[in-house]
Amino acid sequence: MVRDKKAPPMGIPPRKKEMRKEIKPIQTISPKGMTSPEYERKITMKAVAILKTSGYGVLSTISQNGYPYGVPLSFVFINNAIYFHSATEGQKLDAILNNSKVSFCVVGQTSILPDKFSTKYESVIVFGLAAEVFDDEKHTALLEILNKYSSDYIEKGKEYIKNASNATKVIKISIEHISGKARK
C-alpha cells in the first residue's frame, strides 16, 4: 500500500483545523462583569492553591526520539516554581537535557457524578523551563519536599538528605504560564 507523504502516520487520525489552536495562558473571558486582569488573578490564585495542596503531578517532556514522555512524580510549589527530586540519571533527565520546555499537570479534587455522566474536577497545567538547581536552592527544595511528604520525620529526613544528597538531583520548573480548568 502506498501512503500519501503528507498523511499522518498509520493509526493517528488527521488533526482537524479547529484543533490547531495556539495554547494561550489562562482564560480571559470574564463572567459577571469582572475585568480580564481580575479574572486572570482569580484563576491564578485558584491554580496556585491546587499546586500547593496536591500530592503529585505528571511531568511531560519530549524525549530524544521525539516521543512525548509523561511521568508522575511528587513535587513542591515554592517561590512560584515547581521543584522535584530525581536520581542522577534516567529518561526524564535525558528528555529535559534534550528540550528544557516542559509541562506539568496536577489534578486536584475529583468526584464522579454518575447521574450526570460527568465528573467534578479541578486541574492545573504549568508550562515552563526545567533546569537542575544546586547548593542552597537544592537543599531548600529537598527540605520543602521532606516537610510536605514526611513532616513527622523531619530530623530523620534531614539525615537522609545529608547522606543521599550526592545521589539526588533537584529540578526546578520556572513557570512561564499556568492554565487552569475546573467543573464544580
N, C-alpha and C positions, 0 to 999 in steps of 0.2 A: 504494500500500500504506500502510495506517495502522499506525503503531507505538504500542505501549504506552509512555506517557510515563515510566514507571518502569523500562523495559527499558534495558539498556546500549546505547550506540551500535552501529550495524551493524558487524559484523566483530569485535567484542570479546565473548568469551564471558562469561556471567554468573559472578560470583565465588561460590564455594562458601562456606558458613558457616565451615568449618574453615580457610579461607584468610584470614579476617579477624582473625587473632590479633594482639595487640598486640606490637610489637617490644620485645624485652627485651634488656638488656645481658648479655653473657657467660653462657653456660650455667652453671647452678649445681648440676646433678646430679653428684655426685661419685663416681667409681669407687674401689674398693679402700679404702673407709673414710675417705677424705680429707674434711675438713670443707669446706663450701661456700666459705668465705673462702680456704682453702688452694688449692682447685681454681681459683677465680677468679684468684688471684695467679699460678698456674702458666700458665693460659691467657693472661693479660695479658702475662706475660713472653715467651711464645712469639709473641704478636701483635706486641709491640714489636720482637722480633728480626726478624720478617718486614718490618716497616716500615723498620727500619734498613738492611736488605740489598737490598730490592727496587729495581729501576731505574725503574719507572714505576707509575702508578696511574690510575684513572679517577675524575674528579670528576663527581658527579651533582648537578644543580641543577634548579630549576623555573623555566622561562622565563616571561616576562611574559604569553605567550598560554596558560599553563597546561600546556604540554607539558614532559615531562622532557627534560633536556639532559645528555648524558654526553660528556665529552671526556677523552681520555688525555693525561697530562702528566708531566713529570719533577718531582721533589719531594725535599725533605729532611725528616727527622723529627728535630727538636731541641727540647729543653726541653718535652717532652711535647706537642708541637704539630706540625702539618704545615705546611710553607711551600712555596709555588711562585711562580714569576715569570710575568709576563704583559705583553702590550702594554698601552698606556694606555687602550685601548677595545676593545670586542668583545662577542660574545654571552655569553661566560662571565661577564664583569664585569657586563653588564646583568642577567643572571639572579641574580647574587649581590646586586646592589642591590635587585632585586625581592623576594628572600627569602634571607636570610643563612643559613638552615638548609640544610646540605649533607650529602652522604655522600661518602666517598672509599674506593674499593675497590682493594685491592692483591692480586695473585696472586703467590705465591712460587714455590717449586719445583713443577714438574709432571712427570708421567711417565705415558704411556699404558700400560695393562695390557691388551693386545689379547686375551689368552687368558681374561681375567676380564670382558671387556666393560665395563671401568671405567677409572678414572684415579686415580693418586695425586696429591694436590694439597694445598696449604695456602693459605689466603686470610684476609684481614682486611678488615672494613668498619668504617670510622670514621664516627661521626655527630658533627656539631658545628656551630659557627657560624663563618662566614668573614668576614673583615674585612681591609681594607688596613692594612699597617703602614708606619711611617715612620722616618726618621733612623737611629739606631744599630741598631734591630731590623731594619730593611730591609737595611742594609749587612751585618750579621752573617749574615742569611739568604742573601744573594747570595754571600757568601764561602763559606758552607757548601755551596751548590749548586755553586760553582766547584770546591771541594775534592772533592766527590763525583763529579762528571762530567768534570772536566778537571784532575786532580791533577798531571799532568806539565807543566801550563802555568799555574802559579799567578801568576807575575809578569805574563805577557801577559794573563791573565784579570783581574787587578786593574786593569790599564789599561783593559781593555774595560768593566769595571763602572763605572769613573770616567767614561768617555765616554758610556756608554749609560744611566746611572742615571736621567736625567730622562725617558727614553723607556720606562722599565720600572716596572711596579708589582709589589709583592710582597704576596701574600695569605697570611694565617695562618688555619688552621683550628684553633680552640680546641676540643679534643676533649671531648665530653660523655660518650660511652661508645664502647666498642670491642666488636665481635663477631668471633670467630674460628672458622674451620672447617677441618678437615683430614681427609684419608684417607691413612694411611701404609701 
